[in-house]
């Protein structure tokens, strides 16, 4: 059974790299949606109801925490993927499954997906 996932990141290249890594190293994950900011992400998550959301922290129109707040009750696991280490405590306090710093380390990504 595949884990249905949505990728939310404002950088096209970051979305593409993550999706390519998932296809190659985490075939259990099926990417069913991609969003570049909160205005796309929230309705997409509510409509597609993924089991897992890969979430960048800093984006246009708000941040990852705004996405999580808008998607309550949260019925999916979250893996944060960001260049900012200072948000890790807040992310973990919001029950993030994993927190990965960019650039993505494949071993970390595999560990995060295995945890979920």
C-alpha positions as CSV (number, residue, x, y, z in Angstrom):
1,X,0.0,0.0,0.0
2,X,1.4,3.4,-1.0
3,X,1.6,6.4,1.3
4,X,-0.2,9.3,-0.5
5,X,1.7,12.5,-0.1
6,X,1.6,16.2,-1.0
7,X,4.7,18.4,-1.4
8,X,4.5,22.0,-0.3
9,X,7.5,24.2,-1.2
10,X,7.7,27.6,-2.9
11,X,10.8,26.6,-4.9
12,X,10.0,24.5,-8.1
13,X,13.5,22.9,-8.1
14,X,13.1,21.9,-4.4
15,X,9.7,20.2,-5.2
16,X,11.2,18.4,-8.2
17,X,14.3,17.2,-6.3
18,X,12.2,15.9,-3.4
19,X,9.8,14.1,-5.8
20,X,12.7,12.6,-7.7
21,X,14.3,11.4,-4.4
22,X,11.0,9.9,-3.3
23,X,10.5,8.0,-6.6
24,X,14.1,6.6,-6.5
25,X,14.6,6.0,-2.8
26,X,11.1,5.8,-1.2
27,X,8.9,4.0,-3.7
28,X,6.3,3.5,-1.0
29,X,5.4,7.2,-1.3
30,X,3.1,8.4,-4.1
31,X,3.1,12.1,-4.6
32,X,-0.5,13.1,-5.4
33,X,-0.1,16.9,-5.2
34,X,2.3,19.7,-5.3
35,X,1.8,23.3,-4.0
36,X,4.0,26.3,-4.0
37,X,2.3,28.4,-1.3
38,X,-0.4,28.3,1.4
39,X,-3.2,29.5,-0.9
40,X,-2.6,26.3,-3.0
41,X,-1.7,24.0,-0.2
42,X,-4.6,24.3,2.2
43,X,-7.4,23.5,-0.3
44,X,-5.3,20.8,-1.9
45,X,-4.7,19.1,1.4
46,X,-8.3,19.3,2.3
47,X,-9.4,17.9,-1.0
48,X,-6.8,15.2,-1.6
49,X,-6.6,14.1,2.1
50,X,-2.9,12.9,1.9
51,X,-1.5,10.7,4.7
52,X,1.8,12.6,4.6
53,X,2.7,16.3,3.8
54,X,6.2,17.4,3.1
55,X,6.2,21.0,4.2
56,X,8.7,23.9,3.7
57,X,8.5,26.4,6.5
58,X,9.0,29.8,4.7
59,X,6.7,30.4,1.8
60,X,4.7,33.3,0.3
61,X,1.4,34.2,2.0
62,X,2.4,32.7,5.3
63,X,4.4,29.7,6.6
64,X,4.1,26.0,7.4
65,X,2.5,26.6,10.7
66,X,-0.3,28.6,9.0
67,X,-0.9,25.6,6.8
68,X,-1.1,23.2,9.8
69,X,-3.5,25.6,11.6
70,X,-5.8,25.9,8.6
71,X,-5.9,22.1,8.2
72,X,-7.2,21.3,11.7
73,X,-8.0,18.7,12.7
74,X,-4.8,17.4,11.3
75,X,-5.3,13.9,9.8
76,X,-1.8,13.5,8.2
77,X,1.8,13.2,9.2
78,X,4.1,16.1,8.6
79,X,7.8,16.0,7.5
80,X,9.3,19.5,7.5
81,X,11.9,20.2,4.9
82,X,13.5,23.6,5.3
83,X,16.7,25.5,5.3
84,X,15.9,27.0,8.7
85,X,16.9,25.1,11.8
86,X,15.4,27.6,14.2
87,X,11.9,26.3,13.6
88,X,12.7,22.8,14.6
89,X,11.4,23.1,18.2
90,X,8.1,24.6,17.2
91,X,7.7,21.9,14.5
92,X,8.4,19.1,17.0
93,X,6.0,20.7,19.4
94,X,3.3,20.5,16.7
95,X,4.0,16.7,16.4
96,X,6.0,16.8,13.2
97,X,7.1,13.3,12.3
98,X,10.5,14.5,11.1
99,X,12.5,17.7,10.5
100,X,15.0,17.7,7.6
101,X,17.3,20.5,6.7
102,X,18.0,21.5,3.1
103,X,19.9,20.3,1.2
104,X,18.1,17.0,1.6
105,X,20.2,14.2,2.8
106,X,18.9,10.9,1.2
107,X,19.6,8.9,4.4
108,X,17.5,11.4,6.4
109,X,14.7,11.3,3.9
110,X,14.6,7.5,4.0
111,X,14.6,7.5,7.8
112,X,11.8,10.1,7.9
113,X,9.6,8.1,5.5
114,X,10.3,4.9,7.4
115,X,9.3,6.6,10.7
116,X,6.0,7.6,9.1
